[in-house]
Amino acid sequence: MNLKGKLTHKLDVVTGQGNNGEWKKQTIVITTNEQYPKDVAVILWKDNVTKAESFNIGDTLDCEIDVSSREYNGKWYTDLRAWKISKVEVSEDANEDDKPLPF
């Protein structure tokens, strides 16, 4: 699934220790550019956390995401995990605000 939009928030990096060694993740929030914009929280893991250090608030990002849900104690939790993320370079003559971005 593809998600494009402007980076609006970068939450703190969270680290921990698991059976396979140290892990790190970061949640970012992307606002889609549609008629009715949506704020979407996306989780980054491993190398994508390092890649996100170069992104600034306001940058337009293109994310390939996987959606997964899991049950814990009778409640369901859904994650949007980015497996590929990149900054979209916008040319000066293109008016990005006039084009809807797909979700």
Helices and strands as residue ranges (DSSP letters): E 2-10, E 14-18, E 21-31, E 39-45, H 47-52, E 60-72, E 75-87, G 96-98
